Amino acid sequence: MTEIHIFLMGTLSIYYAQVLQALPQNYLQSGKPHGFKAECEPQFTEKYFTQLHDHFNFNSMGNGTFSQRYLITDKHWKKGFGPIFFYTGNEGDIWEFACNSGFISELAVQQKALVIFAEHRYYGKSLPFGSESFNIPQVGLLTVEQALADYAVMITELKQQLAAAACPVIVFGGSYGGMLSVYMRLKYPNVVAGALAASAPILSTAGMGDSRQFFQDVTADFESCAPECRDAVRGAFQQLQELAQHQDYSRIQAEFSLCKPPSSPKDIHQLNGLLRNAFTLMAMLDYPYSTAFLGNMPANPVKVACDTMLSGAELLVNLRNTAGIVYNSTGLLTCLDLYSLYVECADPTGCGLGFDSQAWDYQACTEINLCYESNNVTDMFPPMSFTQAERELYCAKRWAVIPRPDWLKTQYWGDALSTASNIIFSNGDLDPWANGGVRKSLSSSLVAINITGGAHHLDLRGSNDADPVSVIDARRTEADLIAQWVKMGRTRS
């Protein structure tokens, strides 16, 4: 769940570590996308929708409103007839998702669709209370339920404004956004005709499954590349642990090019988290071509990482250089600052930086259950627990809230989905989030698509010459199913 981020479930939430240190702090908090907005900006028009602060309490905070950002293009739309493709924005700036979900635009050309990317409340520029949005109690209106209501209201009103009452709506989303697409189809089937949920960990984030699974699957990606790669990573972390036990902090600083020497077990824990997160990002973003999504990543980063880990006998040097693929891809950083490059939070896969990280941390402290742990037995990482009890302590201190670990299962059906319809669950076998989602079809209209050689929501990305055949086939199947849903939705309207 990073998928930011920024999430990204992203991890679910991820960031541009190697360039953030060079940027002013107000840029980190501005909601501006980094790097690739210009490439897709001509395609979309940026607009704002007047949205209620609170859809469910008529006396709450004066029933005020805020401006919710969305992107729209009718370039290929057959007005009043073609479907509406609506992306349920997740934990980050909406431009980043629009610029990295080219399949939706490609499909819009085929099916003559209107395309809308909606930004999630409390992310990017959609801050309900401006700079005070993350104060208590204002942050309390950051919930899955409020976000879904935002999307339902926006869809309904925009259809009226655009004379599109008869146009079926298909929702799309990746990672946490994919979860929201599932929930939209469950919660508002009167508004949404079908959903494509890519890399949506709707089971693990509802507290269902094994807390060890995530980092076990990250490890499996590197083990599949080369078993000796897994062993080298495990060995490097063991060497780091030995140095920490002897409090050889100056050696640790030198080996990892840290800006400051660690001085406590807390600092070593932070270093372990930063290093573990680098492997998480590379596993998630193991695309067959280089990307600027959630950071600058080379093609096949897991292979690049394994080649680096096995490049010599000095395991700590190799570990530092491997982490540098994520945190210093430009080579511009002369040292790594432990606490600015990675922020520990209620998501063990990372919350990112800036305002978006605060929003995701709050969600991970309330509804989104991310109690994942590494143990150095089923995975290659240092033992780092994150139990429900630890989650409760952290969240009570940080946000004055008590998490509800079973809420998503209760509210959004858990694995009891058999009475739902028209949902595609797509997952790639390289994605550590995959086993937290639905991997087997549940009916003829609840279809699971498993993509061999696919990383985190690869199928939502635009076509690329390096795409494996599996994702080309997956997109074709998705397009066919969506065309059927559109036809059915048009018949019923």
C-alpha positions in Angstrom: 0.0 0.0 0.0 2.9 2.7 -1.1 0.7 2.9 -4.7 3.5 7.1 -3.3 4.1 7.4 -1.7 4.4 10.0 -2.5 1.9 5.7 -3.3 2.0 5.6 -3.0 0.0 2.0 -1.5 1.8 3.2 -2.8 4.8 1.8 -1.5 1.6 2.4 -0.7 3.3 5.8 -0.4 6.7 6.7 -2.0 9.0 9.7 -2.8 11.7 11.2 -4.9 14.5 10.7 -2.3 17.5 11.6 -4.4 16.2 15.0 -5.4 14.2 16.1 -2.4 17.2 17.3 -0.4 18.0 19.8 -3.1 14.5 21.3 -3.1 13.1 24.0 -0.7 10.8 22.6 2.0 7.8 24.6 0.7 8.1 22.8 -2.6 7.8 19.5 -0.8 4.5 20.7 0.7 3.2 22.4 -2.4 1.5 19.5 -4.0 3.5 20.0 -7.2 4.3 17.0 -9.3 7.9 16.2 -9.9 9.4 15.7 -13.3 6.9 14.5 -15.8 3.7 16.6 -15.6 4.8 18.5 -18.7 4.8 15.3 -20.7 1.0 14.7 -20.3 -0.2 18.2 -19.4 -1.5 19.1 -22.9 -3.8 16.1 -22.8 -5.7 17.1 -19.6 -7.4 20.3 -18.4 -7.0 21.0 -14.7 -10.2 22.0 -12.9 -11.7 22.2 -9.4 -15.0 20.9 -8.1 -16.8 22.4 -5.1 -17.0 19.6 -2.5 -18.6 19.4 0.9 -16.2 19.0 3.9 -18.5 16.4 5.4 -21.0 14.3 3.5 -22.5 12.5 6.6 -23.0 15.1 9.4 -25.2 18.0 8.7 -23.9 19.9 11.7 -20.2 19.2 11.1 -17.8 22.1 10.9 -20.4 24.5 9.5 -21.0 22.3 6.4 -18.2 24.1 4.6 -16.8 23.3 1.2 -13.4 23.0 -0.4 -12.0 22.9 -3.9 -11.2 19.3 -5.1 -8.9 19.1 -8.1 -9.6 16.9 -11.1 -8.2 16.5 -14.5 -10.4 16.0 -17.5 -10.1 15.4 -21.3 -12.9 14.9 -23.8 -10.5 14.7 -26.7 -11.7 11.3 -27.8 -15.2 11.4 -26.2 -18.3 10.7 -28.3 -20.3 13.3 -26.4 -23.4 12.1 -24.6 -22.8 8.5 -25.7 -19.2 7.3 -25.0 -18.4 6.0 -21.5 -16.8 7.9 -18.7 -13.5 6.5 -17.4 -13.0 7.8 -13.9 -9.7 7.3 -12.0 -10.2 7.2 -8.2 -7.2 9.1 -7.1 -5.1 7.8 -4.3 -2.4 9.0 -1.9 -0.6 11.7 -3.9 -0.7 14.4 -6.5 -3.2 13.5 -9.2 -0.9 14.5 -12.0 1.5 11.7 -11.1 -1.2 9.1 -11.6 -2.6 10.7 -14.7 0.9 10.8 -16.3 1.6 7.1 -15.4 -1.7 5.5 -16.3 -1.5 5.6 -20.1 -3.6 2.5 -20.6 -6.7 4.5 -19.6 -6.1 7.1 -22.3 -5.3 4.4 -24.9 -8.6 2.7 -24.0 -10.4 6.0 -24.2 -9.4 6.2 -27.9 -10.8 2.7 -28.6 -14.0 3.2 -26.7 -14.5 7.0 -27.3 -14.5 7.8 -23.6 -14.4 10.9 -21.5 -11.5 10.6 -19.0 -11.4 12.1 -15.5 -8.7 11.8 -12.9 -10.0 12.9 -9.5 -7.6 13.9 -6.7 -8.2 12.4 -3.2 -9.1 14.8 -0.5 -6.2 15.8 1.7 -3.6 15.0 -1.1 -1.9 17.2 -3.7 -3.8 20.5 -3.8 -7.1 19.1 -2.5 -6.7 20.3 1.1 -10.1 20.9 2.7 -8.7 23.3 5.3 -5.5 24.5 3.6 -2.4 24.5 5.8 -4.6 23.5 8.8 -5.9 20.3 7.2 -3.7 18.1 9.3 -4.6 19.7 12.6 -6.9 17.9 15.0 -9.9 17.7 14.6 -9.8 18.9 11.0 -7.9 15.8 9.9 -10.8 13.7 11.1 -12.6 14.2 7.8 -9.9 12.2 6.0 -11.6 8.8 5.6 -12.2 6.3 2.9 -16.0 6.9 3.2 -15.7 10.7 2.7 -13.4 10.1 -0.3 -15.8 7.7 -1.9 -18.7 10.1 -1.4 -16.6 12.8 -3.0 -16.2 10.7 -6.1 -19.9 9.7 -6.2 -21.0 13.3 -5.9 -18.5 14.5 -8.5 -19.5 11.8 -11.0 -23.2 12.5 -10.6 -22.9 16.3 -10.9 -20.4 16.3 -13.8 -22.7 13.9 -15.7 -25.5 16.4 -15.4 -23.3 19.3 -16.4 -21.9 17.5 -19.4 -25.3 16.1 -20.6 -23.9 12.6 -20.0 -26.7 11.0 -18.0 -26.8 8.0 -20.3 -23.0 7.4 -20.2 -21.9 4.4 -18.2 -19.0 5.1 -15.7 -16.1 2.7 -15.3 -13.7 3.4 -12.4 -10.0 2.7 -12.5 -7.4 2.7 -9.8 -4.0 1.4 -8.9 -2.8 0.2 -5.4 -4.9 2.2 -2.8 -6.7 3.8 -5.8 -7.5 0.3 -6.9 -9.0 -0.4 -3.5 -11.2 2.7 -3.9 -12.3 1.5 -7.3 -13.5 -1.8 -5.8 -15.2 0.1 -3.0 -16.9 2.4 -5.4 -18.5 -0.5 -7.2 -19.6 -2.1 -3.9 -20.8 1.1 -2.3 -22.2 3.0 -5.3 -23.3 0.4 -8.0 -26.0 2.9 -9.0 -23.2 5.3 -10.1 -20.5 2.9 -11.3 -21.0 0.2 -13.9 -17.7 -1.6 -13.4 -14.2 -1.3 -11.8 -10.6 -2.1 -12.8 -8.6 -2.5 -9.6 -4.9 -2.9 -10.4 -2.6 -4.1 -7.6 -5.3 -3.5 -5.0 -4.4 -5.2 -1.7 -8.0 -5.2 -0.4 -7.4 -8.3 1.8 -4.1 -7.5 3.5 -5.1 -3.9 4.3 -8.3 -5.3 5.9 -6.1 -7.3 8.3 -6.6 -10.6 6.4 -3.6 -12.7 5.8 -0.1 -13.1 7.2 1.8 -10.1 8.5 5.0 -11.7 7.3 3.8 -12.0 3.7 4.8 -8.6 2.3 8.5 -8.6 3.1 8.6 -12.3 2.3 7.4 -11.5 -1.2 9.9 -8.6 -1.5 12.6 -11.1 -0.7 11.2 -13.6 -3.2 11.7 -11.1 -6.1 15.4 -10.9 -5.3 15.7 -14.6 -4.6 14.1 -15.3 -8.0 16.7 -13.1 -9.7 19.5 -14.9 -7.9 19.4 -16.9 -4.6 22.9 -15.6 -3.8 21.5 -12.1 -4.0 19.1 -12.8 -1.2 22.0 -14.3 0.8 24.2 -11.3 0.2 21.5 -8.9 1.4 20.9 -11.0 4.5 24.6 -11.2 5.1 25.0 -7.4 4.7 22.3 -6.7 7.3 23.9 -9.2 9.7 27.2 -7.3 9.4 25.4 -4.0 10.0 23.8 -5.6 13.1 27.2 -6.7 14.4 28.7 -3.2 14.0 25.7 -1.8 15.8 26.0 -4.2 18.7 29.6 -3.1 19.2 28.5 0.5 18.8 30.9 1.1 16.0 29.0 4.1 14.8 31.8 5.8 13.0 32.4 2.7 10.9 28.6 2.6 10.1 28.7 6.2 9.1 31.6 5.6 6.8 30.3 2.4 5.2 26.9 4.0 4.4 28.1 7.6 3.7 25.7 9.0 6.3 25.7 12.7 6.9 25.8 12.2 10.6 27.1 9.2 12.6 24.3 7.2 14.3 24.4 7.4 18.0 21.7 5.1 19.3 19.7 2.0 18.6 16.9 4.4 17.4 19.3 5.6 14.6 20.2 2.0 13.6 16.5 1.2 13.5 16.0 4.2 11.2 18.8 3.1 9.0 17.4 -0.4 8.7 14.0 1.0 7.8 15.5 3.2 5.1 17.5 0.3 3.6 14.6 -2.1 3.7 12.4 0.5 2.0 14.8 0.8 -0.9 14.4 -2.9 -1.7 10.6 -2.5 -1.3 10.6 0.2 -3.9 12.7 -1.7 -6.4 10.5 -4.8 -6.1 7.3 -2.8 -6.6 8.7 -0.8 -9.5 10.5 -3.7 -11.3 9.4 -2.5 -14.7 11.2 -3.7 -17.8 12.0 -0.1 -18.7 13.3 2.9 -16.8 10.7 5.2 -15.2 10.4 8.5 -13.4 7.3 7.3 -11.4 7.8 7.5 -7.7 11.5 8.1 -8.2 14.1 7.6 -11.0 14.3 3.9 -11.5 16.4 2.0 -14.0 15.0 -0.8 -16.2 14.7 -4.1 -14.3 15.8 -2.5 -11.0 15.8 -5.8 -9.1 18.4 -7.2 -11.5 20.4 -4.0 -11.2 20.2 -4.3 -7.4 21.3 -7.9 -7.5 24.2 -7.2 -9.8 25.3 -4.4 -7.4 24.9 -6.7 -4.3 27.1 -9.3 -6.0 29.7 -6.9 -7.4 32.4 -7.6 -4.8 33.3 -9.0 -1.4 32.5 -5.9 0.6 28.8 -6.5 1.5 28.2 -3.2 3.3 29.6 -1.2 0.4 27.4 -3.2 -1.9 24.4 -2.6 0.3 25.1 1.2 0.4 25.4 1.3 -3.4 22.2 -0.8 -3.9 20.3 1.6 -1.7 21.8 4.4 -3.8 19.8 3.2 -6.8 16.8 4.6 -5.0 18.1 7.4 -2.8 20.9 8.7 -5.0 20.2 7.8 -8.6 21.5 11.1 -9.8 24.7 10.7 -7.8 24.4 14.3 -6.6 24.1 13.5 -2.9 27.5 13.5 -1.1 25.9 11.9 2.0 22.6 10.3 3.1 20.5 12.0 5.8 18.6 9.2 7.6 15.7 11.3 8.8 15.0 13.4 5.7 15.1 10.6 3.1 12.9 8.2 5.0 10.2 8.9 7.6 9.0 6.1 9.8 5.2 6.0 10.2 2.2 3.8 10.6 3.0 2.2 7.2 6.1 0.0 7.4 6.5 0.2 3.6 6.9 4.0 3.9 4.7 7.1 3.9 6.8 9.4 1.8 7.5 13.1 2.7 5.6 16.4 2.9 1.8 16.9 3.4 1.0 13.7 1.5 3.0 11.6 4.0 0.9 13.1 6.9 -2.3 12.2 5.2 -1.2 8.6 4.5 0.1 8.2 8.1 -3.3 9.3 9.4 -5.1 6.8 7.2 -2.7 4.1 8.3 -3.6 5.0 11.8 -7.4 4.7 11.3 -8.8 2.5 8.6 -5.9 1.2 6.5 -4.4 -1.8 8.3 -0.7 -2.1 7.4 0.8 -4.2 10.2 3.6 -5.9 8.2 6.8 -7.1 9.7 10.2 -8.5 8.7 11.9 -11.2 10.8 15.1 -12.3 9.0 13.7 -15.9 8.8 11.0 -15.8 6.1 12.7 -12.7 4.6 16.2 -11.3 4.2 15.6 -8.2 6.3 16.4 -7.3 10.0 13.7 -8.3 12.5 11.4 -5.2 12.6 8.0 -5.8 14.1 4.9 -3.7 13.7 2.1 -5.3 15.7 -1.4 -4.0 16.4 -0.3 -3.0 19.9 2.7 -1.0 18.5 0.3 0.6 15.9 -2.1 1.6 18.7 0.7 3.2 20.8 2.1 5.1 17.8 -1.3 6.3 16.6 -2.5 7.4 20.0 0.6 9.5 20.4 0.8 10.9 16.9 -2.9 11.5 16.1 -4.8 10.8 19.3 -6.7 8.0 17.6 -7.2 4.3 18.1 -7.0 2.3 14.9 -9.9 0.1 13.8 -8.1 -3.0 12.4 -11.3 -4.8 11.2 -13.2 -1.8 9.8 -12.4 -2.3 6.1 -13.4 -5.9 6.4 -16.7 -5.0 8.0 -17.4 -2.0 5.8 -16.2 -3.3 2.4 -17.0 -7.0 2.6 -13.5 -8.4 3.1 -13.3 -11.7 1.1 -17.1 -12.1 1.0 -17.4 -10.6 -2.5 -19.4 -13.3 -4.3 -22.5 -11.2 -4.6 -20.6 -8.3 -6.2 -20.1 -8.0 -10.0 -18.2 -6.2 -12.7 -14.8 -6.0 -11.0 -11.4 -6.9 -12.5 -8.6 -7.6 -10.0 -5.3 -7.5 -11.8 -2.0 -8.3 -10.1 1.6 -8.9 -11.3 3.6 -11.7 -9.9 6.6 -9.4 -9.2 4.6 -7.1 -7.1 4.9 -7.6 -3.3 1.4 -6.3 -2.9 -0.2 -8.9 -5.1 -0.8 -11.6 -2.5 -2.7 -9.1 -0.4 -5.3 -8.9 -3.1 -7.7 -11.2 -5.0 -5.7 -13.7 -7.1 -8.5 -16.1 -8.2 -11.7 -15.3 -10.2 -14.8 -15.4 -8.0 -17.4 -15.4 -10.8 -17.7 -14.6 -14.5 -17.9 -10.9 -13.6 -15.4 -10.9 -10.7 -12.3 -11.6 -12.7 -8.8 -12.1 -11.4 -6.0 -11.5 -14.0 -2.5 -12.5 -13.0 0.3 -11.0 -15.0 3.5 -13.0 -15.3 6.5 -10.6 -15.1 4.3 -7.7 -14.0 5.3 -5.2 -11.3 3.0 -2.8 -9.4 -0.1 -2.0 -11.6 2.0 -2.4 -14.8 -1.2 -2.9 -16.8 -2.4 0.7 -16.0 0.8 2.1 -17.6 0.9 3.0 -21.3 2.1 0.6 -23.9 5.8 0.1 -24.2 8.0 -1.9 -26.6 9.5 -3.7 -23.6 6.1 -4.9 -22.2 5.9 -8.6 -21.6 3.3 -10.5 -23.6 1.4 -11.2 -20.4 0.5 -7.5 -19.8 -0.5 -7.0 -23.5 -2.8 -10.0 -23.1 -4.1 -8.6 -19.8 -4.9 -5.2 -21.2 -6.8 -6.9 -24.1 -8.9 -8.9 -21.7 -9.6 -5.8 -19.6 -10.6 -3.9 -22.7 -13.0 -6.6 -23.7 -14.6 -6.9 -20.3 -15.0 -3.1 -20.0 -16.6 -2.9 -23.4 -19.1 -5.5 -22.3 -19.9 -3.5 -19.1 -20.3 -0.3 -21.1 -22.7 -2.0 -23.4 -24.7 -3.4 -20.5 -24.7 -0.1 -18.7 -25.9 1.8 -21.8 -28.7 -0.8 -22.2 -29.9 -0.3 -18.6 -29.7 3.5 -18.5 
